[in-house]
Amino acid sequence: MASVALAGPASRPVKARQMEGVCNGSSCNVDGISWNCSTGKCTAQSGAGDGTPCGGPDYESISCPDTG
């Protein structure tokens, strides 16, 4: 009986998806879900305000712009 060796493609590291959203009130809205800011603020009083870009590598590390 002959043996057959199968080879697949070399594995490549998987790049984590960056969560990209916009400020909505005091939170960062990503894909329709509001996340609390881990750093910075999304409020108009801080100089960011609604529509300002925010996001992060995961929901526990959401960076919001605090331009104030």
DSSP file (Angstrom, degrees, kcal/mol; ACC not computed):
  #  RESIDUE AA STRUCTURE BP1 BP2  ACC     N-H-->O    O-->H-N    N-H-->O    O-->H-N    TCO  KAPPA ALPHA  PHI   PSI    X-CA   Y-CA   Z-CA
    1    1 A M              0   0    0      0, 0.0     2,-0.3     0, 0.0     0, 0.0   0.000 360.0 360.0 360.0 130.4    0.0    0.0    0.0
    2    2 A A        -     0   0    0      1,-0.0     2,-0.4     2,-0.0     0, 0.0  -0.619 360.0-135.6 -88.1 145.0    1.4    3.4   -1.0
    3    3 A S        -     0   0    0     -2,-0.3     2,-0.5     2,-0.0    -1,-0.0  -0.798  13.3-152.7-100.8 146.0    1.3    6.4    1.3
    4    4 A V        -     0   0    0     -2,-0.4     2,-0.5     2,-0.0    -2,-0.0  -0.966   1.5-152.5-120.5 130.0    0.4    9.8    0.1
    5    5 A A        -     0   0    0     -2,-0.5     2,-0.4     2,-0.0    -2,-0.0  -0.883   9.9-159.7-102.8 130.2    1.5   13.0    1.7
    6    6 A L        -     0   0    0     -2,-0.5     2,-0.5     0, 0.0    -2,-0.0  -0.908   3.0-162.9-109.8 135.9   -0.7   16.1    1.3
    7    7 A A        -     0   0    0     -2,-0.4     3,-0.1     3,-0.0    -2,-0.0  -0.968   3.3-163.2-120.2 133.2    0.6   19.6    1.7
    8    8 A G        -     0   0    0     -2,-0.5     3,-0.1     1,-0.2     2,-0.0  -0.482  40.3 -69.6-101.2 177.0   -1.5   22.6    2.3
    9    9 A P        -     0   0    0      0, 0.0    -1,-0.2     0, 0.0     2,-0.1  -0.334  60.3 -94.7 -65.4 149.6   -0.7   26.2    2.0
   10   10 A A        -     0   0    0      1,-0.1     2,-0.2    -3,-0.1    -3,-0.0  -0.395  46.1-110.1 -63.1 139.6    1.8   27.7    4.5
   11   11 A S        -     0   0    0     -3,-0.1    -1,-0.1    -2,-0.1     3,-0.0  -0.489  32.5-160.3 -75.7 143.1    0.0   29.3    7.3
   12   12 A R        -     0   0    0     -2,-0.2     2,-0.0    -3,-0.1    -1,-0.0  -0.909  29.2 -96.4-119.7 148.4    0.1   33.1    7.6
   13   13 A P        -     0   0    0      0, 0.0     2,-0.5     0, 0.0    -1,-0.0  -0.381  39.2-126.3 -62.4 141.5   -0.5   35.2   10.6
   14   14 A V        -     0   0    0     -2,-0.0     2,-0.4    -3,-0.0    -3,-0.0  -0.801  17.4-135.1 -93.5 125.1   -4.1   36.6   10.7
   15   15 A K        -     0   0    0     -2,-0.5     2,-0.1     1,-0.1     3,-0.0  -0.645  24.2-117.5 -80.4 131.0   -4.3   40.3   11.1
   16   16 A A        -     0   0    0     -2,-0.4     2,-0.3     1,-0.1    -1,-0.1  -0.390  30.2-109.2 -67.4 142.9   -6.9   41.4   13.7
   17   17 A R        -     0   0    0     -2,-0.1     2,-0.5    40,-0.1    -1,-0.1  -0.574  28.7-130.7 -73.7 130.6   -9.8   43.4   12.3
   18   18 A Q        -     0   0    0     -2,-0.3     2,-0.7    -3,-0.0    40,-0.1  -0.717  16.4-131.0 -81.7 127.2   -9.7   47.0   13.5
   19   19 A M  E     -A   56   0A   0     37,-3.0    37,-1.9    -2,-0.5     2,-0.5  -0.712  29.6-172.3 -79.8 117.0  -13.0   48.2   14.9
   20   20 A E  E     +A   55   0A   0     -2,-0.7    11,-0.4    35,-0.2    35,-0.2  -0.948  17.7 139.2-116.6 130.2  -13.7   51.5   13.2
   21   21 A G  E     -A   54   0A   0     33,-3.0    33,-2.1    -2,-0.5     2,-0.3  -0.758  40.9-108.0-147.1-167.0  -16.6   53.7   14.2
   22   22 A V  E     -AB  53  29A   0      7,-1.8     7,-2.9    31,-0.3     2,-0.1  -0.970  37.5 -96.2-134.5 150.7  -17.8   57.2   14.9
   23   23 A C  E     + B   0  28A   0     29,-2.9    28,-2.8    -2,-0.3     2,-0.3  -0.400  37.8 179.0 -64.1 138.9  -18.6   59.1   18.0
   24   24 A N  E >   - B   0  27A   0      3,-2.8     3,-1.5    26,-0.2     2,-0.5  -0.844  64.5 -45.1-144.7 101.8  -22.3   59.2   18.9
   25   25 A G  T 3  S-     0   0    0     -2,-0.3    24,-0.2     1,-0.2    19,-0.0  -0.637 122.5 -25.3  72.1-123.4  -23.1   61.1   22.1
   26   26 A S  T 3  S+     0   0    0     -2,-0.5    11,-0.5    17,-0.1    16,-0.4   0.307 127.5  67.7-105.2   8.5  -20.5   60.0   24.6
   27   27 A S  E <  S-B   24   0A   0     -3,-1.5    -3,-2.8    15,-0.2     2,-0.6  -0.725  81.9-108.9-124.1 172.5  -19.7   56.5   23.1
   28   28 A C  E     -BC  23  35A   0      7,-2.9     7,-2.7    -5,-0.2     2,-0.7  -0.914  28.6-147.9-104.4 118.4  -18.1   55.1   20.0
   29   29 A N  E     +BC  22  34A   0     -7,-2.9    -7,-1.8    -2,-0.6     2,-0.5  -0.782  20.0 177.4 -92.6 114.4  -20.7   53.5   17.6
   30   30 A V  E >  S- C   0  33A   0      3,-2.9     3,-1.8    -2,-0.7    -9,-0.2  -0.971  71.5 -21.9-119.4 117.5  -19.2   50.5   15.7
   31   31 A D  T 3  S-     0   0    0     -2,-0.5    -1,-0.1   -11,-0.4     3,-0.1   0.857 128.7 -48.9  52.4  40.0  -21.5   48.6   13.3
   32   32 A G  T 3  S+     0   0    0      1,-0.2     2,-0.5    -3,-0.0    -1,-0.3   0.484 117.4 109.8  83.4   2.6  -24.6   49.9   15.1
   33   33 A I  E <   -C   30   0A   0     -3,-1.8    -3,-2.9    -5,-0.0     2,-0.5  -0.946  63.0-136.8-114.4 131.0  -23.3   49.0   18.6
   34   34 A S  E     -C   29   0A   0     -2,-0.5     2,-0.4    -5,-0.2    -5,-0.2  -0.753  22.9-170.6 -89.3 125.4  -22.3   51.7   21.1
   35   35 A W  E     -C   28   0A   0     -7,-2.7    -7,-2.9    -2,-0.5     2,-0.1  -0.898  24.7-113.7-114.7 143.6  -19.1   51.0   23.0
   36   36 A N        -     0   0    0     -2,-0.4     2,-0.4    -9,-0.2    26,-0.3  -0.460  37.7-106.6 -70.4 146.6  -17.7   53.0   26.0
   37   37 A C        -     0   0    0    -11,-0.5    26,-0.2     1,-0.2     3,-0.1  -0.605  24.1-166.3 -75.6 129.8  -14.4   54.8   25.3
   38   38 A S  S    S+     0   0    0     24,-2.8     2,-0.3    -2,-0.4    25,-0.2   0.848  81.7  14.0 -80.5 -38.2  -11.4   53.2   27.0
   39   39 A T  B    S+d   63   0A   0     23,-1.7    25,-2.9    -3,-0.1    -1,-0.3  -0.977 118.0   7.0-134.8 149.9   -9.4   56.3   26.4
   40   40 A G  S    S-     0   0    0     -2,-0.3     2,-0.3    23,-0.2    26,-0.2  -0.178  78.0 -92.5  75.9-171.7  -10.4   59.8   25.4
   41   41 A K        -     0   0    0     24,-0.2    26,-0.2    23,-0.2   -14,-0.1  -0.973  10.2-154.0-142.2 152.9  -13.9   61.2   25.1
   42   42 A C        +     0   0    0    -16,-0.4     7,-0.8    -2,-0.3   -17,-0.2   0.310  57.5 120.3-107.0   6.0  -16.5   61.5   22.3
   43   43 A T    > > -     0   0    0    -17,-0.2     5,-1.7     5,-0.2     3,-0.8  -0.346  69.8-127.7 -77.4 152.8  -18.3   64.5   23.7
   44   44 A A  G > 5S+     0   0    0      1,-0.2     3,-1.4     4,-0.2    -1,-0.1   0.844 110.2  63.0 -63.0 -33.3  -18.7   67.8   22.0
   45   45 A Q  G 3 5S+     0   0    0      1,-0.3    -1,-0.2     2,-0.1    -2,-0.0   0.790 101.2  51.3 -63.4 -27.0  -17.4   69.5   25.2
   46   46 A S  G < 5S-     0   0    0     -3,-0.8    22,-0.9    19,-0.1    -1,-0.3   0.520 124.1-105.2 -87.2  -4.4  -14.1   67.6   24.7
   47   47 A G  T < 5S+     0   0    0     -3,-1.4    -3,-0.2    -4,-0.3    -2,-0.1   0.420  99.8  90.1  98.1  -0.1  -13.9   68.9   21.1
   48   48 A A      < +     0   0    0     -5,-1.7    -4,-0.2    17,-0.1    -5,-0.2   0.899  55.0 163.9 -91.5 -79.9  -14.8   65.6   19.4
   49   49 A G    >   -     0   0    0     -7,-0.8     3,-1.7    -6,-0.3   -26,-0.3   0.016  47.2 -26.4  84.0 168.4  -18.6   65.4   19.0
   50   50 A D  T 3  S+     0   0    0      1,-0.2   -26,-0.2   -28,-0.1    -7,-0.0  -0.202 125.7  23.4 -56.3 138.0  -20.9   63.2   16.8
   51   51 A G  T 3  S+     0   0    0    -28,-2.8    -1,-0.2     1,-0.3   -27,-0.1   0.288  83.2 134.9  90.5  -9.5  -19.3   61.8   13.7
   52   52 A T    <   -     0   0    0     -3,-1.7   -29,-2.9   -10,-0.2    -1,-0.3  -0.557  63.8-104.8 -72.8 133.6  -15.7   62.0   14.8
   53   53 A P  E     +A   22   0A   0      0, 0.0     2,-0.3     0, 0.0   -31,-0.3  -0.268  51.5 157.3 -60.6 143.0  -13.8   58.8   14.0
   54   54 A C  E     +A   21   0A   0    -33,-2.1   -33,-3.0   -25,-0.1     2,-0.3  -0.919   7.1 115.2-152.0 172.7  -13.0   56.4   16.9
   55   55 A G  E     -AE  20  63A   0      8,-1.9     8,-3.2    -2,-0.3   -35,-0.2  -0.955  27.5-156.7 152.4-168.7  -12.2   52.7   17.3
   56   56 A G  E     -A   19   0A   0    -37,-1.9   -37,-3.0    -2,-0.3     6,-0.2  -0.975  45.0 -74.3 175.7-179.0   -9.6   50.2   18.3
   57   57 A P  S    S-     0   0    0      0, 0.0     2,-0.3     0, 0.0     5,-0.1   0.755 109.0  -4.7 -72.9 -23.9   -8.4   46.6   18.0
   58   58 A D  S >  S-     0   0    0      3,-0.2     3,-1.7   -39,-0.1    -3,-0.0  -0.959  81.8 -89.5-159.4 173.1  -11.2   45.2   20.2
   59   59 A Y  T 3  S+     0   0    0     -2,-0.3     3,-0.4     1,-0.3   -23,-0.1   0.652 121.6  56.5 -68.9 -13.6  -14.2   46.3   22.3
   60   60 A E  T 3  S+     0   0    0      1,-0.2    -1,-0.3   -25,-0.1   -23,-0.0   0.519 108.6  47.6 -91.1  -5.5  -12.1   46.6   25.4
   61   61 A S  S <  S+     0   0    0     -3,-1.7     2,-0.6     2,-0.1    -3,-0.2  -0.356  70.7 157.8-132.0  52.9   -9.6   49.0   23.8
   62   62 A I        -     0   0    0     -3,-0.4   -24,-2.8   -26,-0.3   -23,-1.7  -0.701  25.9-155.7 -84.0 120.2  -11.8   51.7   22.2
   63   63 A S  B     -dE  39  55A   0     -8,-3.2    -8,-1.9    -2,-0.6   -23,-0.2  -0.854  10.2-171.7 -99.1 124.9   -9.9   54.9   21.6
   64   64 A C        -     0   0    0    -25,-2.9     2,-0.3    -2,-0.6   -23,-0.2  -0.895  29.9-106.3-113.4 144.9  -11.9   58.1   21.4
   65   65 A P        -     0   0    0      0, 0.0     2,-0.5     0, 0.0   -24,-0.2  -0.521  28.9-173.7 -72.8 130.5  -10.5   61.4   20.4
   66   66 A D        +     0   0    0     -2,-0.3   -19,-0.1   -26,-0.2   -24,-0.1  -0.824  13.5 165.5-121.1  89.3  -10.2   63.9   23.2
   67   67 A T              0   0    0     -2,-0.5   -20,-0.2     1,-0.2    -1,-0.1   0.455 360.0 360.0 -87.0   0.9   -9.1   67.0   21.5
   68   68 A G              0   0    0    -22,-0.9    -1,-0.2    -3,-0.1   -21,-0.1   0.462 360.0 360.0 -87.0 360.0   -9.9   69.2   24.5
